[in-house]
Amino acid sequence: MARPNSIQLPGVDPIPILYEDRSVLAIDKPRGWMLVPFSWQKTQRNLQAAIVSSIQGGDFWARSRGLKFLRFVHRLDADTSGVMLFAKSQGAVDSYSELFESRRMEKMYLAVVTGLPKQKEWDCRLKIGPDAKQIGRIRVDAKEGKEAETSFRVLAAKEERTLVEARPFTGRTHQIRVHLAAAGCPCVGDELYGKPDKSNLGLRAVRLAYQDPFTRRRVEVRAPIEGFCREYGFDIPQI
């Protein structure tokens, strides 16, 4: 029997596997899953804990691969969907984490924002850090914030919304969301940095690209964008 092309967790829709090799497995993370340590049990939507439990329970998607270990090497916000990379060993966790930390991992997102940005392309290098007035919120902080850099490009505009390509070169918490809000065009559905509405958060990780630290070959992982674009009324862009 062929190995499933998705992670099949009890009681939820299958999570598509976008790419796999001997060291890593990349999924299309759905909205709503948190990326927190296994021991953090304050939510039933802890993706790491759910995966560990599934592996230990001998579920077929994992058993068919001989998987004993799978751990995330970077994070996406709970309400952000898209490409998420997991490592199959602690050695791979260390090697791939270093790719992210050394900025050798290329990342691309699609964002749907409120309003029209003033420029068609721009770079944001505003430093950001925790907001002391609100736990979990990040703010622009020129004095004590950490370096953050994101490149943006407008792809399409429709009525009061714009589809934007975002390429973060650093990996700070909420970086894209804070930088877009600072530009006056927060993500649609962003309750922390924009105006509350009934839309889902308009942010999706659509591409990771890197040189495999073990084989040295070039790897590119892409997530589908059709459903995301349709959800917000945009045609499929060329990216």
MONORWO-V453203 format. One record per residue. N is the residue number from 1. RES is the residue in one letter. PHI is phi in whole degrees, 0 to 359 (999 if undefined). OMEGA is omega as a letter, one per 40 degrees, with the letter a starting at -180 (* if undefined). D_FIRST is the distance of its C-alpha to the first C-alpha in Angstrom with 1 decimal. Layout:
# MONORWO-V453203
N_RES_PHI_OMEGA_D_FIRST + N_RES_PHI_OMEGA_D_FIRST
This chain:
# MONORWO-V453203
1_M_999_a_0.0 + 2_A_292_i_3.8 + 3_R_291_i_6.6 + 4_P_299_i_8.9 + 5_N_266_i_12.0 + 6_S_208_i_14.3 + 7_I_273_a_15.7 + 8_Q_250_a_15.5 + 9_L_261_a_18.7 + 10_P_300_i_20.1 + 11_G_81_i_22.6 + 12_V_226_i_22.4 + 13_D_296_i_20.8 + 14_P_305_i_17.7 + 15_I_260_a_19.2 + 16_P_299_i_18.0 + 17_I_266_a_17.2 + 18_L_270_a_19.6 + 19_Y_200_i_19.3 + 20_E_205_i_17.8 + 21_D_217_a_18.9 + 22_R_293_a_19.6 + 23_S_255_a_22.4 + 24_V_223_i_21.8 + 25_L_220_a_19.8 + 26_A_249_a_21.6 + 27_I_243_i_21.2 + 28_D_261_a_23.1 + 29_K_295_i_25.1 + 30_P_285_i_26.3 + 31_R_298_i_30.0 + 32_G_99_i_31.0 + 33_W_268_i_29.1 + 34_M_265_i_31.4 + 35_L_253_a_30.8 + 36_V_226_a_32.8 + 37_P_302_a_32.6 + 38_F_305_a_30.4 + 39_S_286_a_33.7 + 40_W_277_a_35.0 + 41_Q_249_a_34.4 + 42_K_277_i_36.8 + 43_T_217_i_34.1 + 44_Q_274_a_30.9 + 45_R_253_i_29.7 + 46_N_276_a_29.4 + 47_L_295_i_26.2 + 48_Q_298_a_26.3 + 49_A_296_a_26.8 + 50_A_295_i_24.0 + 51_I_292_i_21.5 + 52_V_300_i_22.9 + 53_S_297_i_22.7 + 54_S_293_i_19.1 + 55_I_297_a_18.3 + 56_Q_295_i_20.6 + 57_G_279_i_19.2 + 58_G_75_i_15.7 + 59_D_299_a_14.0 + 60_F_299_a_10.3 + 61_W_304_a_11.0 + 62_A_274_a_13.2 + 63_R_298_a_11.8 + 64_S_293_i_8.7 + 65_R_259_a_11.6 + 66_G_67_a_13.9 + 67_L_285_i_16.3 + 68_K_243_a_19.6 + 69_F_211_i_21.9 + 70_L_202_a_22.0 + 71_R_221_i_25.5 + 72_F_292_a_27.1 + 73_V_245_i_29.6 + 74_H_204_a_31.6 + 75_R_237_i_32.4 + 76_L_237_i_32.5 + 77_D_304_a_34.8 + 78_A_306_a_33.3 + 79_D_266_i_34.1 + 80_T_264_i_33.0 + 81_S_257_i_29.6 + 82_G_121_a_27.8 + 83_V_298_a_26.5 + 84_M_226_a_26.1 + 85_L_256_i_25.3 + 86_F_240_i_23.9 + 87_A_255_a_24.1 + 88_K_265_i_21.9 + 89_S_204_i_24.9 + 90_Q_295_i_28.6 + 91_G_298_i_29.6 + 92_A_290_i_27.6 + 93_V_305_a_29.2 + 94_D_296_a_32.6 + 95_S_292_a_32.1 + 96_Y_284_i_30.7 + 97_S_298_i_33.3 + 98_E_293_i_35.9 + 99_L_299_i_34.8 + 100_F_293_a_35.5 + 101_E_294_a_38.7 + 102_S_268_i_40.1 + 103_R_64_i_39.4 + 104_R_260_i_37.2 + 105_M_257_i_34.4 + 106_E_277_a_35.1 + 107_K_234_i_34.5 + 108_M_221_i_35.0 + 109_Y_234_i_35.2 + 110_L_251_i_36.3 + 111_A_232_i_38.9 + 112_V_255_a_40.7 + 113_V_241_i_44.2 + 114_T_275_i_47.3 + 115_G_86_a_50.1 + 116_L_242_i_50.5 + 117_P_303_a_50.7 + 118_K_290_a_54.1 + 119_Q_236_i_52.5 + 120_K_282_i_49.7 + 121_E_219_i_48.7 + 122_W_198_i_49.6 + 123_D_249_i_48.9 + 124_C_243_i_49.3 + 125_R_237_i_50.3 + 126_L_291_i_51.5 + 127_K_288_a_51.1 + 128_I_226_i_49.4 + 129_G_196_a_49.3 + 130_P_300_i_49.0 + 131_D_272_a_51.4 + 132_A_296_a_53.6 + 133_K_273_a_54.4 + 134_Q_211_a_50.9 + 135_I_298_i_48.1 + 136_G_90_a_44.8 + 137_R_257_i_46.7 + 138_I_248_i_47.3 + 139_R_224_i_50.5 + 140_V_293_a_52.2 + 141_D_217_a_54.2 + 142_A_295_a_56.2 + 143_K_274_a_57.9 + 144_E_245_a_55.2 + 145_G_288_i_51.9 + 146_K_266_i_49.4 + 147_E_303_i_49.0 + 148_A_213_a_46.5 + 149_E_220_i_46.0 + 150_T_222_i_44.2 + 151_S_255_a_44.5 + 152_F_236_i_44.4 + 153_R_214_i_44.5 + 154_V_287_i_45.1 + 155_L_256_a_42.7 + 156_A_196_i_43.9 + 157_A_228_a_46.4 + 158_K_210_a_46.5 + 159_E_55_a_49.2 + 160_E_255_a_49.4 + 161_R_231_a_46.0 + 162_T_227_i_44.9 + 163_L_265_a_41.6 + 164_V_234_i_41.8 + 165_E_270_a_39.8 + 166_A_235_i_40.1 + 167_R_235_i_39.5 + 168_P_279_i_40.2 + 169_F_262_i_41.3 + 170_T_243_a_41.7 + 171_G_233_a_39.4 + 172_R_282_i_41.8 + 173_T_302_i_41.0 + 174_H_59_a_41.4 + 175_Q_305_a_42.7 + 176_I_298_a_41.9 + 177_R_297_a_43.0 + 178_V_291_a_46.3 + 179_H_294_i_47.1 + 180_L_292_i_46.5 + 181_A_298_i_48.7 + 182_A_294_i_51.3 + 183_A_276_i_51.4 + 184_G_85_a_52.2 + 185_C_221_a_48.9 + 186_P_294_i_46.6 + 187_C_300_i_43.0 + 188_V_301_i_42.8 + 189_G_76_a_41.9 + 190_D_269_a_42.9 + 191_E_287_a_44.9 + 192_L_280_a_45.9 + 193_Y_240_i_47.3 + 194_G_228_i_47.9 + 195_K_263_i_49.0 + 196_P_301_i_46.9 + 197_D_211_a_45.4 + 198_K_272_a_42.6 + 199_S_283_i_40.3 + 200_N_290_i_37.3 + 201_L_301_a_37.9 + 202_G_275_a_37.9 + 203_L_214_a_36.1 + 204_R_219_i_32.7 + 205_A_280_a_31.5 + 206_V_247_a_30.3 + 207_R_201_i_30.1 + 208_L_233_i_29.9 + 209_A_218_a_30.8 + 210_Y_194_i_31.6 + 211_Q_264_a_31.8 + 212_D_305_a_29.0 + 213_P_292_a_31.2 + 214_F_259_a_29.3 + 215_T_262_a_28.6 + 216_R_68_i_31.4 + 217_R_272_a_29.6 + 218_R_283_i_30.0 + 219_V_234_i_27.3 + 220_E_227_a_27.6 + 221_V_242_i_25.5 + 222_R_237_i_26.4 + 223_A_256_i_25.8 + 224_P_300_a_26.3 + 225_I_242_a_30.0 + 226_E_300_a_30.3 + 227_G_296_i_29.9 + 228_F_298_a_32.2 + 229_C_295_i_34.8 + 230_R_298_a_34.8 + 231_E_304_a_35.2 + 232_Y_252_i_38.6 + 233_G_84_a_39.7 + 234_F_252_i_39.2 + 235_D_288_a_38.1 + 236_I_284_a_35.4 + 237_P_277_i_37.3 + 238_Q_271_i_37.0 + 239_I_228_*_36.1
